[in-house]
Amino acid sequence: MSTQKKKGITFRGLHRDLGYFYVGLIISFSISGIALNHRNQWSPYRYTYQEIPMQVSLPANPQDIDEKLVKQISVQYKMADQYERFRIRDKQKELEIRYEKGRAKIDLQTGKGQLNMFKKKVVLAEMTKLHQTLNKNWVWYSDIFGIAMLTIAITGMFITRGKKSFRKRGYLLAIAGIIFPLIFLFLL
C-alpha cells in the first residue's frame, strides 16, 4: 500500500482549512448573534452600573416640555455634556432623556424618575458591532467570509462517502435544514 500523499486542493482540505482560518470569526458571530437575538431582554452593548433617583418639576402639559427644559434637567444632574436627545413616550406618560452614557426616564405626572448610567460590555459590544458596521473594508471582508461559509457548506456535502454521504442521507437533513427556518419565517 502506498503512503504517497495526494497533491492539490481537495474538498476535505478546503473545508478544513477555511474552517480553521475562520473559526474565531465564526465563534464571534455566533455569540454576538445569540446576544442580539435577545436584545429585548438584556443589552449586549452595555450594563447599568449606577441608578440615580430623580425628582424634577415638569409642566402639566407634556407638549410644553422642550429642549431648553430638558437641558436644564441635564445640568441639574450633571449630564449636560452628555445630552443627546429627548422624547415623550408611552402615550404621553414618560419623559425619556438619552445621554451618551446614560438614560433618564421620568414620570410626567409625578416628576419622579431614574437616571441609569451605563458602561460598555467590552468584548460583547465589540463583537455585536461586527453585525452592523458599514466600514468599507469590513464589508469586503464580510463578503469574503460569506463566500467562505458557502464554500464550507458546499464542500461539507462532498467530504463524506458511503451510506452517510450527502447523496445517500445528507440531502434529507439539508432539506429539513432549509424547511425549518422557512416555517419560522413564514408561519410562526
N, C-alpha and C positions, 0 to 999 in steps of 0.2 A: 504494500500500500504506500502510495506516495505522500510525503508530508509537504509537498510543494504548496505554497500559498497562492491563492488567486490574486491576480493583479487587476487593478481597475476599480471603478466605483460599483458597489452593489447596493441593492435596496436596503439590506440589513446594515451595511456600513454607513450609508447616508442617514438612515433612520437613527441609528445610534449616535453618530457624531453631531447631527443637528440637535438631538435631544440633550447631549452633554453641553453643547455650546449655549443653548437657550434655557437650561434648567433654572438658572437664577431668575430670569425674566418670567418664566412660566410660573414659578412659585410666587413671585411678587404679584403678578397679575391675578393669580388665584386668590391669594389672601386679600388683596385690596378689592377685588371684585366681590368677594363674600361680604367684606365690610361695607361696601357701597350698597349692596342689596338690602342691608339692614340700617341704612342711614336714618330712617324714620324712628327707629327705636333708640339709637345712640349715634353720636357723631364720630365718624372715622377721622375727622380732621383735628378735633380739639376736645379738651375736657375742662370742666369748671373747677377752678382752684380756689375761688373766693366768691361768697354770696354776701352782697351788701344790701341791707334793708333800706328802702326809700320811703319818704313821705314828702309829697310835693303839693303845691296849690295849683289847681287846674281850673280853667273857666268851665262854667256849667254847660256851655255848648261846645261839643268836640270840634265843630267847624272853626272855632276861634283859636284853636291850637295852631301855631305857626312855627316856622323855623327859629324865629327870634326867641320865643318862649322855650323851645327845646334846647337851644344853645345856652340859655340862662340856667336851665336844669343841669346841663352838662358841666357848666362852670361850677355850680354848687357841689357836684360830686367829683370834681377834679378830672373830668373826662373831655374837656373842651378840645384838647389837642388830638383826640382820637375820634371825634364825631364824624360819622359818615352820612346818615340819613335817618328819617323817622317815618312812621306811618301809623294810622289808626286801624286797628284790627278787630276781628271778632264782632262785626256788626256794630261798630261804634262803642265798644266796651273796653278796649285796651289800647294804650299808647305804647308802641314799641319803638325804642331808640337803639339804633345799631352803631356800635363803635368798632374801631379796628380790632380791639382785643376784648370785646365785651358786648353785652346786650342787656338793655333795661326793658322791663315790662311793668307798666303802671296801670292800675285800675282807674278808669276815668271817673267813676262815681266817688271813690274814697281817696284817691291820690296816693294810695299805698302801692308799693311795688317792690321790685327786687332787681338789683344790678348784678349780673353774673359776669365774673371776669374769667377769661379763657386763656389757656395755654395750648400750644400746638402739640399733637401727638407726633413726636419727631419722626419715627420711621414710617408709621402707617400713613400719616398725612402726605409724606413724600411719595409713597407708593400709589396712593389714590390719585395723585396729580398725573401719573402716567396715563390714566384713562382719559384725561381731559385736556392735556396740554396741546397747544396748537403750534409749538415751536417747529419751524420748517424741517430742521434736521431730525427731530424726534419723529415727525410724521413719516419721513422717508424710512427711518429705522423701523418704525412700527409696521410700515408696509412690507419691508423685507422680512420682519418677524412673522407677519401674516402669511406670506408666501412659504416661509419655513414651516409653519404649522400645517399648511396644506400639504407640503412635501412629507412631513412626518406622518400625517394621516394617510396619505396615499401609499407611501412605502410600507406603512404598517399593515396594509391589506395584502401585501405580497411576500412578507418575510416568513410566514408560517406555511408549511406544506402538510399534506396528508389530510386526515379526517377532520382536523381542526382548522383547516385553511379557510381563507375568505370565500373561495368558491364552494366549499362544502357546507360551512356553517356560519362563517363570519358575516356573510351578506345579510342573514336574518337578524343578527344583532345590529348591524348597520341600519337596516330598515327600521327596526324598533327605536334606535337612537335618533332617527330623523322624525319619526311619528310622535314620539313622546314630547319633545318641545313644541311641536305644532299643536298638540292637544292643549298645552298650557297657554300657548299664544292665542289660539282662536276660540277655545271652548271654556276655559276656566277664567 
